[in-house]
Amino acid sequence: MSGEVLTERIGGVPSIVVNRPEVRNAINAAASVAIAEALDELDNDPALAVGVIEPVRSSENAREGALAFKEKRTPHWKGH
């Protein structure tokens, strides 16, 4: 996977983060391939039913987005 797309699992929920802030997270060919690979991983793991795709923010905000999704609540973004 390229550095343009980051993946991690937070509390069993996979997070796919588009990491291209210099172009406002616009998707290019490399990013689209990396997202497709991450989605294939999600499809191939029967333990996973949902994933999150989001733009890069501060690390605290990225984690907050995934945790809020898991906890079924509205995220509290820092700086907003």
N, C-alpha and C positions, 0 to 999 in steps of 0.2 A: 504494500500500500504506500502511496506517496505521502509526503509531508503535507500535501494540500488537503488531505482528508485524514482525520484522526478518529480512532475508535477506542472505546472502552466500555466496560460493563459496570454499571453502578446499581447495586442491589438487584442484580439479575436482569436489568434492563440495558440492552445495548444502546450506546449513544454513538451516532455517526456525526462528526463535527466537520463542517467545511471550513478549512483553515486558509483562506485567501483574503485577509482583510485589506490588503493593498489594492484589490480590485473589487471591494465590497462583496466578497465571496461569490463572485461570478463563476459559473461552472465552465471549465475548459475540458478538453479531451482527457487529460490525465485525471482530473477530478472526477469526471463521469465514470471512468474505468474503475477508480478506487471506490466510488459509491456503489457501483454494480457489484464489485467483489464483496463489499461489506454486506450488501443485501443478500447475496448468494449465501454467505455465512449464516445470516439470519434464517433464510429459507431452509438450510440444511440442518439446523439444530431444532429438533422437535420440542425441546424444553422452552424454546422462545416463541412467544406469540405476538410480540410487539417490539418495535424499536423506535428510536427518536432520531430524526435528522434535524440538525440545527446549525446556524452559522456560528463561527467562533466569536466568543465574547471573552471576558476575563475568566480565568479558571474557576473562580467562585461562582460566576453567573452560569457557566456551563454545567457545573455540578448542581446548582440550584434548579436549573431546568429539568434535569433528569430526576432529581429527588421529588420535585413538585409533581411531575408526571406520575411517578410511582405512588405518591401519596394522594393523588387525585385532588390536587389543589392548584390555585393560581400561583405561579412563581413570583418571588419578591426579588426583582433585579436590582443589583447595586448600580448606582449612577443613573437610575431612571426615575 
